[in-house]
């Protein structure tokens, strides 16, 4: 049996998860590099991704609209599961000064 949450609750939950990950990474980088914000490109599409909401709620990074200009490329994808649910995957891919860092 699967429980289906309302869209607004799912979108808020997703934004909080991405925000927590970015805040953790931002805090670690600020300690290492003297509080310089890094550029982030968010690559997600479809029903589950509200880029405007995520960009306005997470202000500790510089959001860029070009993938090649980003220090961190966030790739968020969905995939249907056999049981009728959805699998969400988020990959953080380092570019430029974070070349080779993938989480």
N, CA, C and O atoms as CSV, one atom per row, in Angstrom:
chain,resi,resn,atom,element,x,y,z
A,1,UNK,N,N,0.845,-1.175,0.000
A,1,UNK,CA,C,0.000,0.000,0.000
A,1,UNK,C,C,0.888,1.235,0.000
A,1,UNK,O,O,1.866,1.303,0.745
A,2,UNK,N,N,0.559,2.179,-0.809
A,2,UNK,CA,C,1.344,3.395,-0.968
A,2,UNK,C,C,0.535,4.599,-0.507
A,2,UNK,O,O,-0.659,4.707,-0.790
A,3,UNK,N,N,1.196,5.495,0.203
A,3,UNK,CA,C,0.546,6.733,0.652
A,3,UNK,C,C,0.976,7.846,-0.279
A,3,UNK,O,O,2.173,8.059,-0.472
A,4,UNK,N,N,0.047,8.546,-0.849
A,4,UNK,CA,C,0.331,9.624,-1.796
A,4,UNK,C,C,0.150,10.959,-1.088
A,4,UNK,O,O,-0.959,11.291,-0.668
A,5,UNK,N,N,1.227,11.729,-0.951
A,5,UNK,CA,C,1.171,13.026,-0.307
A,5,UNK,C,C,0.693,14.090,-1.287
A,5,UNK,O,O,0.920,13.959,-2.490
A,6,UNK,N,N,0.036,15.144,-0.798
A,6,UNK,CA,C,-0.366,16.240,-1.677
A,6,UNK,C,C,0.866,16.882,-2.318
A,6,UNK,O,O,1.947,16.886,-1.731
A,7,UNK,N,N,0.694,17.424,-3.526
A,7,UNK,CA,C,1.809,17.994,-4.283
A,7,UNK,C,C,2.563,19.046,-3.489
A,7,UNK,O,O,3.794,19.037,-3.477
A,8,UNK,N,N,1.855,19.952,-2.827
A,8,UNK,CA,C,2.507,21.047,-2.105
A,8,UNK,C,C,3.410,20.497,-0.995
A,8,UNK,O,O,4.507,21.011,-0.773
A,9,UNK,N,N,2.957,19.475,-0.315
A,9,UNK,CA,C,3.756,18.875,0.752
A,9,UNK,C,C,4.989,18.175,0.170
A,9,UNK,O,O,6.078,18.269,0.735
A,10,UNK,N,N,4.821,17.477,-0.950
A,10,UNK,CA,C,5.963,16.817,-1.589
A,10,UNK,C,C,6.981,17.840,-2.073
A,10,UNK,O,O,8.184,17.641,-1.902
A,11,UNK,N,N,6.519,18.925,-2.672
A,11,UNK,CA,C,7.424,19.958,-3.177
A,11,UNK,C,C,8.183,20.612,-2.031
A,11,UNK,O,O,9.380,20.875,-2.153
A,12,UNK,N,N,7.513,20.873,-0.935
A,12,UNK,CA,C,8.171,21.474,0.227
A,12,UNK,C,C,9.202,20.519,0.804
A,12,UNK,O,O,10.303,20.934,1.165
A,13,UNK,N,N,8.851,19.250,0.892
A,13,UNK,CA,C,9.785,18.266,1.424
A,13,UNK,C,C,11.030,18.177,0.555
A,13,UNK,O,O,12.147,18.137,1.070
A,14,UNK,N,N,10.844,18.146,-0.756
A,14,UNK,CA,C,11.987,18.063,-1.668
A,14,UNK,C,C,12.883,19.291,-1.543
A,14,UNK,O,O,14.108,19.177,-1.537
A,15,UNK,N,N,12.264,20.463,-1.445
A,15,UNK,CA,C,13.049,21.684,-1.310
A,15,UNK,C,C,13.859,21.668,-0.014
A,15,UNK,O,O,15.000,22.128,0.013
A,16,UNK,N,N,13.277,21.147,1.039
A,16,UNK,CA,C,13.993,21.065,2.316
A,16,UNK,C,C,15.178,20.108,2.230
A,16,UNK,O,O,16.241,20.390,2.784
A,17,UNK,N,N,15.008,18.990,1.548
A,17,UNK,CA,C,16.109,18.032,1.405
A,17,UNK,C,C,17.250,18.646,0.601
A,17,UNK,O,O,18.409,18.582,1.011
A,18,UNK,N,N,16.921,19.239,-0.540
A,18,UNK,CA,C,17.952,19.873,-1.366
A,18,UNK,C,C,18.597,21.023,-0.596
A,18,UNK,O,O,19.813,21.204,-0.648
A,19,UNK,N,N,17.781,21.801,0.118
A,19,UNK,CA,C,18.310,22.920,0.900
A,19,UNK,C,C,19.257,22.457,1.995
A,19,UNK,O,O,20.298,23.074,2.221
A,20,UNK,N,N,18.905,21.386,2.667
A,20,UNK,CA,C,19.778,20.860,3.717
A,20,UNK,C,C,21.113,20.406,3.148
A,20,UNK,O,O,22.165,20.648,3.740
A,21,UNK,N,N,21.065,19.745,1.994
A,21,UNK,CA,C,22.312,19.303,1.355
A,21,UNK,C,C,23.168,20.494,0.943
A,21,UNK,O,O,24.379,20.501,1.165
A,22,UNK,N,N,22.535,21.501,0.343
A,22,UNK,CA,C,23.291,22.677,-0.079
A,22,UNK,C,C,23.819,23.469,1.107
A,22,UNK,O,O,24.934,23.987,1.064
A,23,UNK,N,N,23.023,23.563,2.162
A,23,UNK,CA,C,23.469,24.294,3.339
A,23,UNK,C,C,24.665,23.612,3.980
A,23,UNK,O,O,25.604,24.281,4.409
A,24,UNK,N,N,24.641,22.302,4.048
A,24,UNK,CA,C,25.770,21.555,4.601
A,24,UNK,C,C,27.019,21.777,3.762
A,24,UNK,O,O,28.093,22.061,4.292
A,25,UNK,N,N,26.869,21.646,2.447
A,25,UNK,CA,C,28.018,21.856,1.555
A,25,UNK,C,C,28.507,23.291,1.627
A,25,UNK,O,O,29.713,23.535,1.629
A,26,UNK,N,N,27.583,24.243,1.686
A,26,UNK,CA,C,27.938,25.656,1.748
A,26,UNK,C,C,28.682,25.980,3.033
A,26,UNK,O,O,29.650,26.741,3.015
A,27,UNK,N,N,28.239,25.411,4.145
A,27,UNK,CA,C,28.893,25.653,5.432
A,27,UNK,C,C,30.311,25.097,5.430
A,27,UNK,O,O,31.233,25.748,5.921
A,28,UNK,N,N,30.489,23.911,4.887
A,28,UNK,CA,C,31.818,23.305,4.832
A,28,UNK,C,C,32.742,24.117,3.937
A,28,UNK,O,O,33.908,24.324,4.276
A,29,UNK,N,N,32.239,24.577,2.805
A,29,UNK,CA,C,33.063,25.359,1.897
A,29,UNK,C,C,33.396,26.736,2.466
A,29,UNK,O,O,34.495,27.249,2.259
A,30,UNK,N,N,32.448,27.331,3.181
A,30,UNK,CA,C,32.697,28.637,3.775
A,30,UNK,C,C,33.833,28.553,4.791
A,30,UNK,O,O,34.664,29.457,4.878
A,31,UNK,N,N,33.865,27.474,5.553
A,31,UNK,CA,C,34.943,27.294,6.516
A,31,UNK,C,C,36.281,27.095,5.807
A,31,UNK,O,O,37.321,27.536,6.296
A,32,UNK,N,N,36.249,26.428,4.654
A,32,UNK,CA,C,37.483,26.142,3.942
A,32,UNK,C,C,37.981,27.321,3.121
A,32,UNK,O,O,39.190,27.533,3.024
A,33,UNK,N,N,37.089,28.081,2.535
A,33,UNK,CA,C,37.503,29.072,1.563
A,33,UNK,C,C,37.118,30.509,1.909
A,33,UNK,O,O,37.051,31.352,1.014
A,34,UNK,N,N,36.869,30.802,3.155
A,34,UNK,CA,C,36.638,32.178,3.561
A,34,UNK,C,C,35.303,32.761,3.136
A,34,UNK,O,O,35.248,33.920,2.723
A,35,UNK,N,N,34.233,31.998,3.224
A,35,UNK,CA,C,32.855,32.459,3.026
A,35,UNK,C,C,32.543,32.913,1.602
A,35,UNK,O,O,31.699,33.789,1.411
A,36,UNK,N,N,33.193,32.347,0.621
A,36,UNK,CA,C,32.872,32.654,-0.771
A,36,UNK,C,C,31.768,31.714,-1.249
A,36,UNK,O,O,31.939,30.495,-1.248
A,37,UNK,N,N,30.639,32.284,-1.656
A,37,UNK,CA,C,29.532,31.465,-2.154
A,37,UNK,C,C,29.927,30.837,-3.486
A,37,UNK,O,O,30.719,31.404,-4.239
A,38,UNK,N,N,29.375,29.676,-3.765
A,38,UNK,CA,C,29.694,29.021,-5.021
A,38,UNK,C,C,28.487,29.017,-5.944
A,38,UNK,O,O,27.351,29.194,-5.502
A,39,UNK,N,N,28.744,28.813,-7.235
A,39,UNK,CA,C,27.704,28.840,-8.256
A,39,UNK,C,C,27.093,27.451,-8.403
A,39,UNK,O,O,27.800,26.444,-8.446
A,40,UNK,N,N,25.757,27.419,-8.480
A,40,UNK,CA,C,25.032,26.156,-8.549
A,40,UNK,C,C,24.067,26.186,-9.725
A,40,UNK,O,O,23.354,27.167,-9.936
A,41,UNK,N,N,24.054,25.090,-10.491
A,41,UNK,CA,C,23.090,24.917,-11.570
A,41,UNK,C,C,22.168,23.768,-11.195
A,41,UNK,O,O,22.636,22.662,-10.926
A,42,UNK,N,N,20.868,24.016,-11.172
A,42,UNK,CA,C,19.874,23.004,-10.829
A,42,UNK,C,C,19.291,22.429,-12.107
A,42,UNK,O,O,18.667,23.144,-12.890
A,43,UNK,N,N,19.496,21.136,-12.316
A,43,UNK,CA,C,19.048,20.450,-13.522
A,43,UNK,C,C,17.954,19.457,-13.148
A,43,UNK,O,O,18.235,18.307,-12.809
A,44,UNK,N,N,16.715,19.910,-13.212
A,44,UNK,CA,C,15.582,19.037,-12.953
A,44,UNK,C,C,14.407,19.546,-13.776
A,44,UNK,O,O,14.332,20.727,-14.117
A,45,UNK,N,N,13.520,18.661,-14.077
A,45,UNK,CA,C,12.364,19.059,-14.862
A,45,UNK,C,C,11.179,18.199,-14.463
A,45,UNK,O,O,11.302,17.248,-13.692
A,46,UNK,N,N,10.063,18.552,-14.996
A,46,UNK,CA,C,8.877,17.758,-14.737
A,46,UNK,C,C,8.065,18.290,-13.585
A,46,UNK,O,O,8.293,19.387,-13.076
A,47,UNK,N,N,7.125,17.489,-13.198
A,47,UNK,CA,C,6.124,17.866,-12.210
A,47,UNK,C,C,6.710,18.096,-10.813
A,47,UNK,O,O,6.194,18.920,-10.058
A,48,UNK,N,N,7.775,17.380,-10.466
A,48,UNK,CA,C,8.272,17.413,-9.090
A,48,UNK,C,C,9.207,18.574,-8.785
A,48,UNK,O,O,9.536,18.790,-7.618
A,49,UNK,N,N,9.643,19.319,-9.776
A,49,UNK,CA,C,10.683,20.318,-9.561
A,49,UNK,C,C,10.147,21.738,-9.739
A,49,UNK,O,O,9.783,22.139,-10.844
A,50,UNK,N,N,10.103,22.480,-8.658
A,50,UNK,CA,C,9.698,23.881,-8.703
A,50,UNK,C,C,10.962,24.719,-8.521
A,50,UNK,O,O,11.315,25.085,-7.400
A,51,UNK,N,N,11.640,25.020,-9.627
A,51,UNK,CA,C,12.919,25.720,-9.566
A,51,UNK,C,C,12.792,27.105,-8.949
A,51,UNK,O,O,13.682,27.533,-8.214
A,52,UNK,N,N,11.719,27.805,-9.230
A,52,UNK,CA,C,11.541,29.145,-8.670
A,52,UNK,C,C,11.482,29.091,-7.148
A,52,UNK,O,O,12.110,29.907,-6.474
A,53,UNK,N,N,10.745,28.151,-6.612
A,53,UNK,CA,C,10.635,28.000,-5.158
A,53,UNK,C,C,11.994,27.661,-4.547
A,53,UNK,O,O,12.388,28.254,-3.542
A,54,UNK,N,N,12.702,26.720,-5.143
A,54,UNK,CA,C,14.005,26.317,-4.612
A,54,UNK,C,C,14.988,27.483,-4.652
A,54,UNK,O,O,15.722,27.706,-3.689
A,55,UNK,N,N,15.008,28.221,-5.748
A,55,UNK,CA,C,15.929,29.358,-5.883
A,55,UNK,C,C,15.633,30.481,-4.890
A,55,UNK,O,O,16.558,31.136,-4.409
A,56,UNK,N,N,14.374,30.709,-4.582
A,56,UNK,CA,C,14.031,31.786,-3.640
A,56,UNK,C,C,14.225,31.369,-2.187
A,56,UNK,O,O,14.480,32.216,-1.331
A,57,UNK,N,N,14.107,30.079,-1.899
A,57,UNK,CA,C,14.231,29.615,-0.517
A,57,UNK,C,C,15.668,29.314,-0.103
A,57,UNK,O,O,16.002,29.423,1.076
A,58,UNK,N,N,16.510,28.943,-1.039
A,58,UNK,CA,C,17.918,28.646,-0.732
A,58,UNK,C,C,18.754,29.796,-1.270
A,58,UNK,O,O,19.009,29.892,-2.470
A,59,UNK,N,N,19.174,30.666,-0.361
A,59,UNK,CA,C,19.871,31.888,-0.767
A,59,UNK,C,C,21.353,31.877,-0.416
A,59,UNK,O,O,22.034,32.887,-0.599
A,60,UNK,N,N,21.861,30.766,0.080
A,60,UNK,CA,C,23.266,30.710,0.500
A,60,UNK,C,C,24.220,30.387,-0.650
A,60,UNK,O,O,25.427,30.277,-0.435
A,61,UNK,N,N,23.695,30.234,-1.865
A,61,UNK,CA,C,24.510,29.961,-3.039
A,61,UNK,C,C,24.133,30.931,-4.152
A,61,UNK,O,O,23.100,31.597,-4.082
A,62,UNK,N,N,24.967,31.006,-5.168
A,62,UNK,CA,C,24.657,31.795,-6.360
A,62,UNK,C,C,24.075,30.854,-7.406
A,62,UNK,O,O,24.769,29.962,-7.895
A,63,UNK,N,N,22.807,31.047,-7.752
A,63,UNK,CA,C,22.157,30.214,-8.759
A,63,UNK,C,C,22.537,30.729,-10.136
A,63,UNK,O,O,22.464,31.931,-10.392
A,64,UNK,N,N,22.942,29.833,-11.022
A,64,UNK,CA,C,23.280,30.213,-12.396
A,64,UNK,C,C,22.367,29.466,-13.358
A,64,UNK,O,O,21.833,28.407,-13.028
A,65,UNK,N,N,22.193,30.024,-14.546
A,65,UNK,CA,C,21.303,29.427,-15.540
A,65,UNK,C,C,22.058,28.665,-16.631
A,65,UNK,O,O,21.441,28.083,-17.523
A,66,UNK,N,N,23.362,28.670,-16.561
A,66,UNK,CA,C,24.183,27.972,-17.546
A,66,UNK,C,C,25.006,26.896,-16.832
A,66,UNK,O,O,25.754,27.195,-15.902
A,67,UNK,N,N,24.861,25.650,-17.272
A,67,UNK,CA,C,25.546,24.533,-16.607
A,67,UNK,C,C,27.052,24.708,-16.585
A,67,UNK,O,O,27.702,24.341,-15.606
A,68,UNK,N,N,27.609,25.254,-17.633
A,68,UNK,CA,C,29.063,25.380,-17.715
A,68,UNK,C,C,29.616,26.453,-16.786
A,68,UNK,O,O,30.822,26.480,-16.539
A,69,UNK,N,N,28.776,27.333,-16.266
A,69,UNK,CA,C,29.224,28.384,-15.354
A,69,UNK,C,C,29.174,27.956,-13.887
A,69,UNK,O,O,29.607,28.705,-13.012
A,70,UNK,N,N,28.660,26.782,-13.617
A,70,UNK,CA,C,28.441,26.338,-12.234
A,70,UNK,C,C,29.659,25.643,-11.643
A,70,UNK,O,O,30.422,24.981,-12.345
A,71,UNK,N,N,29.824,25.812,-10.321
A,71,UNK,CA,C,30.809,25.043,-9.560
A,71,UNK,C,C,30.219,23.690,-9.160
A,71,UNK,O,O,30.935,22.695,-9.040
A,72,UNK,N,N,28.888,23.673,-8.954
A,72,UNK,CA,C,28.176,22.452,-8.582
A,72,UNK,C,C,26.967,22.303,-9.504
A,72,UNK,O,O,26.159,23.221,-9.641
A,73,UNK,N,N,26.858,21.143,-10.129
A,73,UNK,CA,C,25.726,20.815,-10.998
A,73,UNK,C,C,24.866,19.817,-10.234
A,73,UNK,O,O,25.316,18.713,-9.929
A,74,UNK,N,N,23.623,20.204,-9.922
A,74,UNK,CA,C,22.709,19.313,-9.218
A,74,UNK,C,C,21.781,18.690,-10.242
A,74,UNK,O,O,21.029,19.392,-10.919
A,75,UNK,N,N,21.833,17.374,-10.356
A,75,UNK,CA,C,21.008,16.637,-11.304
A,75,UNK,C,C,19.973,15.844,-10.518
A,75,UNK,O,O,20.317,14.897,-9.812
A,76,UNK,N,N,18.701,16.229,-10.640
A,76,UNK,CA,C,17.611,15.555,-9.940
A,76,UNK,C,C,16.748,14.822,-10.963
A,76,UNK,O,O,16.315,15.408,-11.956
A,77,UNK,N,N,16.504,13.543,-10.715
A,77,UNK,CA,C,15.720,12.733,-11.633
A,77,UNK,C,C,14.683,11.918,-10.878
A,77,UNK,O,O,14.800,11.699,-9.672
A,78,UNK,N,N,13.663,11.474,-11.610
A,78,UNK,CA,C,12.657,10.573,-11.051
A,78,UNK,C,C,12.553,9.354,-11.939
A,78,UNK,O,O,12.850,9.405,-13.132
A,79,UNK,N,N,12.120,8.245,-11.330
A,79,UNK,CA,C,11.932,7.008,-12.072
A,79,UNK,C,C,10.799,6.232,-11.402
A,79,UNK,O,O,10.807,6.051,-10.185
A,80,UNK,N,N,9.828,5.774,-12.186
A,80,UNK,CA,C,8.752,4.976,-11.584
A,80,UNK,C,C,9.283,3.630,-11.090
A,80,UNK,O,O,10.178,3.043,-11.698
A,81,UNK,N,N,8.723,3.157,-9.989
A,81,UNK,CA,C,9.130,1.857,-9.442
A,81,UNK,C,C,8.083,0.809,-9.786
A,81,UNK,O,O,6.976,1.143,-10.208
A,82,UNK,N,N,8.432,-0.440,-9.607
A,82,UNK,CA,C,7.522,-1.532,-9.924
A,82,UNK,C,C,6.293,-1.578,-9.032
A,82,UNK,O,O,5.253,-2.095,-9.441
A,83,UNK,N,N,6.394,-1.047,-7.827
A,83,UNK,CA,C,5.273,-1.072,-6.890
A,83,UNK,C,C,4.333,0.105,-7.035
A,83,UNK,O,O,3.426,0.275,-6.220
A,84,UNK,N,N,4.532,0.928,-8.065
A,84,UNK,CA,C,3.629,2.061,-8.270
A,84,UNK,C,C,4.121,3.358,-7.665
A,84,UNK,O,O,3.437,4.376,-7.772
A,85,UNK,N,N,5.276,3.355,-7.039
A,85,UNK,CA,C,5.828,4.561,-6.428
A,85,UNK,C,C,6.781,5.281,-7.374
A,85,UNK,O,O,6.828,5.006,-8.573
A,86,UNK,N,N,7.527,6.197,-6.809
A,86,UNK,CA,C,8.491,6.958,-7.586
A,86,UNK,C,C,9.808,7.003,-6.839
A,86,UNK,O,O,9.837,7.232,-5.630
A,87,UNK,N,N,10.899,6.783,-7.560
A,87,UNK,CA,C,12.239,6.874,-6.977
A,87,UNK,C,C,12.825,8.220,-7.369
A,87,UNK,O,O,12.871,8.562,-8.551
A,88,UNK,N,N,13.273,8.983,-6.381
A,88,UNK,CA,C,13.895,10.282,-6.607
A,88,UNK,C,C,15.399,10.144,-6.396
A,88,UNK,O,O,15.843,9.567,-5.403
A,89,UNK,N,N,16.172,10.671,-7.325
A,89,UNK,CA,C,17.625,10.638,-7.210
A,89,UNK,C,C,18.174,12.048,-7.386
A,89,UNK,O,O,17.742,12.790,-8.268
A,90,UNK,N,N,19.118,12.401,-6.546
A,90,UNK,CA,C,19.779,13.704,-6.640
A,90,UNK,C,C,21.277,13.464,-6.644
A,90,UNK,O,O,21.812,12.835,-5.731
A,91,UNK,N,N,21.961,13.969,-7.678
A,91,UNK,CA,C,23.414,13.833,-7.777
A,91,UNK,C,C,24.040,15.226,-7.763
A,91,UNK,O,O,23.593,16.125,-8.474
A,92,UNK,N,N,25.062,15.389,-6.958
A,92,UNK,CA,C,25.807,16.641,-6.888
A,92,UNK,C,C,27.120,16.413,-7.632
A,92,UNK,O,O,27.941,15.599,-7.210
A,93,UNK,N,N,27.315,17.120,-8.722
A,93,UNK,CA,C,28.479,16.913,-9.582
A,93,UNK,C,C,29.362,18.155,-9.531
A,93,UNK,O,O,28.919,19.248,-9.883
A,94,UNK,N,N,30.599,17.993,-9.097
A,94,UNK,CA,C,31.522,19.112,-8.991
A,94,UNK,C,C,32.110,19.505,-10.336
A,94,UNK,O,O,32.444,18.653,-11.159
A,95,UNK,N,N,32.229,20.794,-10.544
A,95,UNK,CA,C,32.835,21.340,-11.757
A,95,UNK,C,C,33.796,22.452,-11.341
A,95,UNK,O,O,33.747,22.913,-10.201
A,96,UNK,N,N,34.650,22.881,-12.232
A,96,UNK,CA,C,35.638,23.935,-12.001
A,96,UNK,C,C,36.461,23.633,-10.752
A,96,UNK,O,O,37.254,22.691,-10.763
A,97,UNK,N,N,36.297,24.396,-9.683
A,97,UNK,CA,C,37.142,24.188,-8.498
A,97,UNK,C,C,36.790,22.904,-7.724
A,97,UNK,O,O,37.545,22.486,-6.845
A,98,UNK,N,N,35.654,22.283,-8.046
A,98,UNK,CA,C,35.278,21.025,-7.408
A,98,UNK,C,C,35.334,19.870,-8.411
A,98,UNK,O,O,34.642,18.866,-8.242
A,99,UNK,N,N,36.135,20.007,-9.425
A,99,UNK,CA,C,36.273,18.981,-10.472
A,99,UNK,C,C,36.565,17.627,-9.851
A,99,UNK,O,O,37.466,17.495,-9.023
A,100,UNK,N,N,35.799,16.622,-10.255
A,100,UNK,CA,C,36.025,15.265,-9.775
A,100,UNK,C,C,35.275,14.911,-8.508
A,100,UNK,O,O,35.312,13.753,-8.091
A,101,UNK,N,N,34.596,15.860,-7.877
A,101,UNK,CA,C,33.830,15.578,-6.669
A,101,UNK,C,C,32.401,15.266,-7.076
A,101,UNK,O,O,31.717,16.107,-7.661
A,102,UNK,N,N,31.952,14.061,-6.768
A,102,UNK,CA,C,30.585,13.634,-7.102
A,102,UNK,C,C,29.968,13.007,-5.854
A,102,UNK,O,O,30.575,12.148,-5.214
A,103,UNK,N,N,28.756,13.446,-5.516
A,103,UNK,CA,C,28.082,12.898,-4.342
A,103,UNK,C,C,26.653,12.580,-4.696
A,103,UNK,O,O,25.898,12.104,-3.848
